[in-house]
Amino acid sequence: MTTEPTPGSTAGATTEERHEVRLRVNGTPHTVRVPARRLLSDALRHDVGLTGTHVGCEHGVCGACTVLLDGQPVRSCLMLAVSAVDQDITTVEGLTAPDGSLGPVQQAFKECHGLQCGFCTPGFLTTVTAGLRDNPQPTEAEAREMVAGNLCRCTGYQNIAKAVCRAAELGLETGLETLAGARSSTSEIAGARGSTSDEEPS
């Protein structure tokens, strides 16, 4: 644990304790030093350098900040980074296929034009990824229910619901394991390396 000035503070101002936290994001370990009050959303964006997770309302309502924690969707703006230690975090950057191409949910949103401004899209993609693992063949009504907790001010949800059903089709075509972001092998490698390999964000 270290003590450093709070960003933006003036000389002589009180310092803030920082804790060394090891986060496993998209199968890669990252060691960051953060205040105990640092939100997971801020740690991912500012400390790990993965800016795909967006911060909207900061009250857990809009869903733009949704990430997967051990496969389950969580609002990262409501969770402290220190509480995510030893858990698998998947952000929108981790939903791609192993070769870097779009994963089935991402491809479906592209094909069905399920986004406009794109600000809310990362939260929809992670939410749908988790939803299709639980229900790989949703009806249209179930698809709408799956995304009901995420807000979009542009699309009217019509194409988002279509994208959910299309993602289900693509998942069945390519194998549902791709909906996990195809990071399992990476996670296993990172786990085997343990504390000897921390990849710094570019």
C-alpha positions as MATLAB code, in Angstrom:
seq = 'MTTEPTPGSTAGATTEERHEVRLRVNGTPHTVRVPARRLLSDALRHDVGLTGTHVGCEHGVCGACTVLLDGQPVRSCLMLAVSAVDQDITTVEGLTAPDGSLGPVQQAFKECHGLQCGFCTPGFLTTVTAGLRDNPQPTEAEAREMVAGNLCRCTGYQNIAKAVCRAAELGLETGLETLAGARSSTSEIAGARGSTSDEEPS';
ca = [
       0.000    0.000    0.000;
       1.350    3.454   -0.878;
       0.307    7.014   -0.195;
       0.155    9.455   -3.089;
      -1.373   12.897   -3.663;
      -4.881   12.831   -4.999;
      -4.864   13.809   -8.726;
      -5.490   17.535   -9.053;
      -4.612   18.270   -5.446;
      -2.354   21.179   -4.555;
       0.921   21.040   -2.680;
       0.401   20.309    0.988;
      -3.007   18.753    0.422;
      -3.880   15.483    2.074;
      -2.716   12.325    0.363;
      -4.740    9.252   -0.441;
      -3.759    5.680    0.286;
      -3.408    3.490   -2.769;
      -3.645   -0.277   -2.805;
      -1.970   -2.651   -5.205;
      -4.764   -4.547   -6.905;
      -4.430   -7.383   -9.372;
      -7.247   -7.435  -11.921;
      -7.719  -10.237  -14.446;
      -9.275   -8.599  -17.486;
     -10.068  -10.522  -20.669;
      -7.694  -13.254  -19.521;
      -4.762  -10.917  -18.931;
      -3.525   -9.937  -15.445;
      -3.026   -6.246  -14.696;
      -1.542   -4.899  -11.491;
      -2.703   -1.371  -10.676;
      -2.384    0.928   -7.666;
      -5.722    2.514   -6.874;
      -7.489    4.234   -3.971;
      -9.902    1.984   -2.109;
     -12.770    4.097   -3.450;
     -11.830    3.662   -7.138;
     -14.782    2.334   -9.104;
     -14.200   -0.660  -11.337;
     -15.352    1.366  -14.352;
     -12.722    4.027  -13.673;
     -10.003    1.445  -13.006;
     -10.730   -0.278  -16.308;
     -10.706    2.963  -18.263;
      -7.971    4.980  -16.573;
      -5.688    2.443  -14.903;
      -5.928   -0.575  -17.216;
      -6.435    1.538  -20.335;
      -9.495   -0.263  -21.738;
     -11.862    2.545  -22.698;
     -14.521    0.398  -24.347;
     -16.470    0.355  -21.084;
     -18.483    3.575  -21.096;
     -19.718    5.548  -18.106;
     -23.126    7.135  -18.482;
     -25.411    7.797  -15.532;
     -22.946    6.624  -12.829;
     -25.944    5.347  -10.844;
     -26.277    1.857  -12.305;
     -29.372    2.745  -14.310;
     -28.320    3.102  -17.946;
     -26.213   -0.052  -18.297;
     -23.502    1.521  -20.484;
     -20.814    0.421  -18.013;
     -21.873   -3.229  -17.903;
     -19.040   -5.772  -17.845;
     -19.027   -9.479  -17.106;
     -17.741  -10.658  -13.745;
     -17.174  -14.410  -13.769;
     -19.586  -14.458  -16.689;
     -22.358  -12.468  -15.017;
     -23.284   -8.907  -16.042;
     -22.540   -6.236  -13.433;
     -22.661   -2.452  -13.411;
     -19.009   -1.516  -13.092;
     -19.917    2.012  -11.964;
     -21.406    0.529   -8.775;
     -18.525   -1.797   -7.944;
     -15.191   -1.007   -6.323;
     -12.102   -2.182   -8.166;
     -10.663   -3.746   -5.014;
     -13.684   -6.061   -4.816;
     -12.971   -7.534   -8.262;
      -9.695   -9.191   -7.270;
      -9.434  -12.889   -8.217;
     -12.458  -12.683  -10.498;
     -12.582  -12.898  -14.285;
     -13.572   -9.567  -15.798;
     -14.711   -9.429  -19.420;
     -15.094   -6.077  -21.138;
     -16.353   -5.373  -24.636;
     -12.750   -5.668  -25.856;
     -12.802   -9.310  -24.741;
     -15.780  -10.317  -26.891;
     -13.802  -10.689  -30.106;
     -12.870  -14.013  -31.668;
      -9.343  -15.410  -31.122;
      -8.206  -14.041  -34.489;
      -9.381  -10.550  -33.583;
     -12.480  -10.637  -35.755;
     -15.897   -9.709  -34.415;
     -17.567  -12.157  -32.069;
     -21.121  -13.350  -32.870;
     -22.854  -10.706  -30.752;
     -20.727   -7.911  -32.206;
     -21.274   -9.224  -35.738;
     -25.022   -9.415  -35.171;
     -25.186   -5.797  -34.009;
     -23.256   -4.798  -37.117;
     -25.473   -6.775  -39.485;
     -28.730   -5.606  -37.904;
     -27.662   -1.982  -37.427;
     -28.259   -2.325  -33.698;
     -26.464    0.908  -32.854;
     -26.378    4.541  -33.838;
     -24.205    6.784  -31.662;
     -22.678    3.669  -30.096;
     -22.268    5.013  -26.566;
     -24.558    2.411  -25.014;
     -23.386   -0.416  -27.279;
     -20.622   -1.918  -25.085;
     -23.114   -2.457  -22.275;
     -25.605   -4.080  -24.647;
     -22.946   -6.382  -26.082;
     -21.824   -7.689  -22.702;
     -25.409   -8.010  -21.471;
     -26.494   -9.950  -24.543;
     -23.420  -12.180  -24.364;
     -24.374  -13.248  -20.845;
     -28.055  -13.531  -21.763;
     -27.413  -15.869  -24.676;
     -25.317  -18.157  -22.532;
     -28.351  -18.630  -20.286;
     -30.869  -18.683  -23.120;
     -29.177  -19.534  -26.441;
     -32.436  -19.565  -28.434;
     -34.582  -16.663  -27.209;
     -37.921  -15.708  -28.670;
     -38.386  -12.115  -29.796;
     -40.123  -11.339  -26.509;
     -37.289  -12.925  -24.554;
     -34.768  -10.971  -26.597;
     -36.496   -7.733  -25.622;
     -36.582   -8.799  -21.996;
     -32.877   -9.629  -22.165;
     -31.965   -6.006  -22.959;
     -34.706   -4.331  -20.932;
     -32.252   -3.168  -18.273;
     -30.101   -1.187  -20.710;
     -31.037    2.244  -22.009;
     -30.622    3.473  -25.593;
     -31.677    6.951  -26.659;
     -31.177    6.431  -30.400;
     -32.435    3.185  -31.851;
     -35.875    2.549  -30.408;
     -34.651   -0.985  -29.587;
     -36.151   -2.555  -32.725;
     -32.829   -3.417  -34.317;
     -31.261   -4.279  -30.976;
     -33.880   -6.976  -30.459;
     -33.252   -8.215  -34.001;
     -29.530   -8.286  -33.244;
     -30.108  -10.488  -30.200;
     -31.957  -13.052  -32.302;
     -29.316  -12.843  -35.038;
     -26.548  -13.313  -32.457;
     -28.321  -16.466  -31.287;
     -28.271  -17.776  -34.858;
     -24.578  -16.955  -35.255;
     -23.808  -18.524  -31.898;
     -25.446  -21.762  -32.939;
     -23.582  -21.689  -36.248;
     -20.158  -21.064  -34.752;
     -20.527  -22.841  -31.420;
     -21.861  -21.226  -28.278;
     -18.413  -21.218  -26.688;
     -17.600  -18.212  -28.872;
     -20.119  -16.224  -26.870;
     -17.703  -16.415  -23.963;
     -15.404  -14.097  -25.858;
     -13.049  -16.932  -26.822;
     -10.797  -16.011  -23.927;
     -10.769  -19.281  -21.993;
      -7.417  -20.416  -23.344;
      -5.919  -17.000  -22.675;
      -7.256  -17.073  -19.140;
      -5.764  -20.509  -18.541;
      -2.385  -19.350  -19.798;
      -2.514  -16.252  -17.626;
      -3.448  -18.355  -14.616;
      -0.557  -20.701  -15.229;
       1.869  -17.801  -15.410;
       0.642  -16.466  -12.091;
       2.366  -13.361  -10.817;
       5.310  -13.686  -13.214;
       3.536  -11.983  -16.107;
       1.750   -8.670  -15.925;
       0.996   -7.191  -19.288;
       0.917   -3.425  -19.211;
      -1.743   -1.702  -21.315;
      -0.470   -0.088  -24.477;
];
